[in-house]
Amino acid sequence: MATNPTTKKPAADTTAEEPVEAVTETAPRPARAAAPDPDVVGPPLPLGIEPVTVTLAHHHTIDGTDYLPGAKLLVSPDYAQRLRGQGYATQV
C-alpha cells in the first residue's frame, strides 16, 4: 500500500480581517465624434454600386457619430431605403 509522504498543511486563517478597498471607478464615456466630411456612412457599399445622398429628418447616430436633422449623408441604396422606411430620412 502506498503512503503519501507529504504532510497536510493547516488551513489558512479566514478570521483575520484584511482591509478591502471598494473600487468604484468607472471608465469615462468616450466623447462622440462630430460628423465627418461626406464619406459613405453605415454598411459598406457592394462592389459596383454607387452611393445615394439622403437628408436626415431626425437626429440619428450611426457608428457612434451624431448627425443632426437636415444632415446630408452618402449611404448605400439599401441603407437609404431602410432609413426612409424607419422615418429617419426624408422621402425623395
C-alpha positions in Angstrom: 0.0 0.0 0.0 1.4 3.4 -1.0 1.5 6.2 1.5 1.6 9.9 0.9 4.9 11.3 2.3 3.7 14.9 2.3 2.2 16.4 5.4 -1.1 18.2 5.4 -0.8 22.0 5.6 -3.1 23.8 8.1 -6.0 25.7 6.6 -5.5 29.4 6.1 -6.9 31.6 8.9 -10.0 33.1 7.4 -10.9 35.0 10.5 -8.2 37.6 10.0 -9.6 40.7 8.5 -7.8 42.4 5.8 -8.7 46.0 4.7 -10.7 45.9 1.5 -11.0 49.0 -0.7 -14.1 49.4 -2.7 -13.3 50.2 -6.3 -16.0 52.4 -7.7 -14.1 53.9 -10.6 -15.9 54.0 -13.9 -14.3 54.4 -17.2 -15.0 57.8 -18.7 -17.5 57.7 -21.5 -15.8 58.4 -24.8 -16.9 61.7 -26.5 -18.9 61.2 -29.6 -17.3 62.3 -32.7 -18.7 65.2 -34.8 -20.0 64.4 -38.3 -17.1 63.8 -40.6 -16.6 65.0 -44.1 -19.1 63.5 -46.5 -18.0 59.8 -46.8 -20.2 56.8 -47.1 -21.6 56.0 -43.7 -23.4 52.9 -42.5 -23.0 49.5 -44.0 -20.3 49.2 -46.7 -21.2 49.6 -50.4 -21.4 46.4 -52.5 -19.0 46.4 -55.4 -20.2 48.4 -58.4 -23.0 50.2 -56.6 -23.0 54.0 -56.3 -23.9 55.7 -53.0 -27.0 57.8 -52.8 -27.5 61.0 -50.8 -30.2 61.2 -48.1 -31.3 64.1 -45.9 -32.0 63.2 -42.3 -35.4 64.1 -41.0 -34.5 63.3 -37.3 -31.4 63.2 -35.1 -29.6 59.9 -35.8 -26.4 58.2 -34.5 -24.6 56.0 -37.0 -21.4 54.1 -35.9 -21.1 56.4 -32.8 -21.4 59.6 -34.7 -24.3 62.0 -34.2 -26.0 63.5 -37.2 -28.5 66.3 -36.8 -31.7 66.7 -38.7 -31.0 68.2 -42.2 -27.6 66.5 -42.5 -26.9 65.1 -45.9 -25.2 61.7 -45.9 -23.9 59.3 -48.6 -25.2 55.8 -47.9 -25.7 52.6 -49.8 -29.1 52.4 -51.6 -30.2 49.5 -49.3 -29.4 51.6 -46.2 -31.1 54.6 -47.7 -34.3 52.6 -48.1 -34.1 51.4 -44.5 -33.6 54.9 -43.2 -36.6 56.2 -45.2 -38.7 53.3 -44.1 -37.9 53.9 -40.5 -38.6 57.7 -40.8 -35.0 58.9 -40.3 -34.5 60.1 -43.9 -36.8 62.4 -45.9 -38.7 60.8 -48.7 -37.4 61.9 -52.1 
